Amino acid sequence: MTSNTVGEQRLATRNLVLATGTFAINFWAWNLIAPLGTSYAEAMSLSSTQTSLLVATPVLVGSIGRIPVGAMTDRHGGRTMFGLLTAVTIAPVLAVAFAGSIDSYPLLLLFGFFLGLAGTTFAIGIPFVNAWHPPSRRGFATGVFGAGMGGTALSAFFTPRFVDWFGYVAAHLIVAAALAVTAATVFALMRDAPDWQPNTAAVVPRLAAAARLPVTWAMSFLYAVTFGGFVAFTTYLPTYLKVVYEFSQTEAGTRTAGFAIAAVLARPLGGVLSDRWHPRTVVLASLTGCAVMALVVALQPAPEVPAGLSFLLMAFVLGIGTGGVFAWVARRAPAARVGAVTGIVGAAGGLGGFFPPLVMGATYDAADNDYTVGLVLLCLTALVATVFTFVKLSKDPVQQGSTT
C-alpha cells in the first residue's frame, strides 16, 4: 500500500466523519419542534390536528426539498452545500425560538416551514461520501453517513432537557451555536473528492433525466417502505405505546428513543452487508422481516421483554433496509446523477413516513384497543415490496455511465 493511498483513505475517512456529524447536527435542528409538541399544544391550546400540522411541516419540507438540493449538490459539491445549508439553518432555529417565546402558532408554522431545510442535508451527503469511496466501500460509507439520522434521537432526548435546564430560548441558542460551529468546521476542514466533477447542466432537465431512470422509482418505492417505516414508527410509537401498553409519556418516549437508536445502528450494518452479499439480498431480508414483525407486533406481545424485543427487531430490519437501499443507489445510479437520484429517493422516504401514522389513527379499533388493521396493511405493503424486489430487480444491472 503506497503512502499516497493511505493518505487518500485518511482523507476519505475524515470527510465521512465530518459529513456524518454535520448530518446529525442538522437533523437535530430539523427535529426541534416535535419533542416540544406537547408543550406548544398546552401553551397555545392547540387541537390535535393543529399540533400534528406543526410537527409535520418541517418533515414534509425536509423531504420534498431533498429533490432540488440533491441536484444542486451535483453542481456545487457537498462541501459548499453542507456549509451553506448548515449556516442558513441557524436563522429558522432562532426564528422558531422567537415564535415559541411569544406563543404564536402562525409564526411557528411559518418558521417551521423554513426549518425543514435542515432535513435536506441527507441529499447532500450521499453523493458526497459516494464520490470519496470506491464501489466496494460505498455500502459501508453510505451506511455510516446514514447513521447521522440519529440526530433525531438526540433531539428527542436532549431538547426537552435543555429547555428544563437552561430555558426555552437558551436551548435554541445552543442548537444555533452548534450549527454555527459545524458550518465553520465544514468550510475549514471538509473537501470534495479529488475525482468529483461538477455537473453544470440545468437543474430542471437534470431532475427530469433522473426521474426517467427506472432505478429512481424502484429505489424510491423501496426507501418509502424502509425509511418511511422508520419515520412512521418513531413518529407514532409514543402514542401507540401509551394507548396499547399504558406507558406514561416519558416511558413511551424512552422506548421510542431505543427503537430509533437500534435502527440507526443497524443502518451501517446494512451497508456493510450490501458490500459483502449485494444490496438486493439485504433489502429482501429487510422487507421480509418487516412483514413478519408487523404481524408479531399486531398480536400485542406482553411487556416488557417480548414487546421490547419485537420492536427492536422491527427497528433492526428497517435499519438494515435503509442502508441496503442506498448502497443499491450507489451501485445503480449514473455517477453524474447520484445527487439528483438521491434527492428524489430521499424525498420518497420522508413522504413514506408521513402517511402511515394517519392510517394508524384512522384504522384504530377503540373497542378492542388495537391497531391490527394498520399493522396488517404494513405487512401487506412489505410483502408487495418483497415480491417486486424479487421479481423485478436483479442483482447485477448497473445504469449506463455508472462508475461501478
HELIX and SHEET records of a PDB file:
HELIX    1   1 SER A    3  TRP A   30  1                                  28    
HELIX    2   2 ALA A   34  LEU A   36  5                                   3    
HELIX    3   3 GLY A   37  MET A   44  1                                   8    
HELIX    4   4 SER A   48  ILE A   64  1                                  17    
HELIX    5   5 ARG A   66  HIS A   76  1                                  11    
HELIX    6   6 GLY A   78  SER A  101  1                                  24    
HELIX    7   7 TYR A  105  LEU A  115  1                                  11    
HELIX    8   8 GLY A  116  THR A  121  5                                   6    
HELIX    9   9 PHE A  122  TRP A  132  1                                  11    
HELIX   10  10 PRO A  135  ARG A  137  5                                   3    
HELIX   11  11 ARG A  138  GLY A  146  1                                   9    
HELIX   12  12 ALA A  147  GLY A  150  5                                   4    
HELIX   13  13 GLY A  151  PHE A  166  1                                  16    
HELIX   14  14 TYR A  168  LEU A  189  1                                  22    
HELIX   15  15 VAL A  203  ALA A  211  1                                   9    
HELIX   16  16 PRO A  214  TYR A  245  1                                  32    
HELIX   17  17 GLN A  249  TRP A  277  1                                  29    
HELIX   18  18 PRO A  279  ALA A  298  1                                  20    
HELIX   19  19 VAL A  305  ARG A  332  1                                  28    
HELIX   20  20 ALA A  335  ARG A  337  5                                   3    
HELIX   21  21 VAL A  338  GLY A  352  1                                  15    
HELIX   22  22 PHE A  355  ALA A  362  1                                   8    
HELIX   23  23 THR A  372  LYS A  392  1                                  21    
END                                                                             
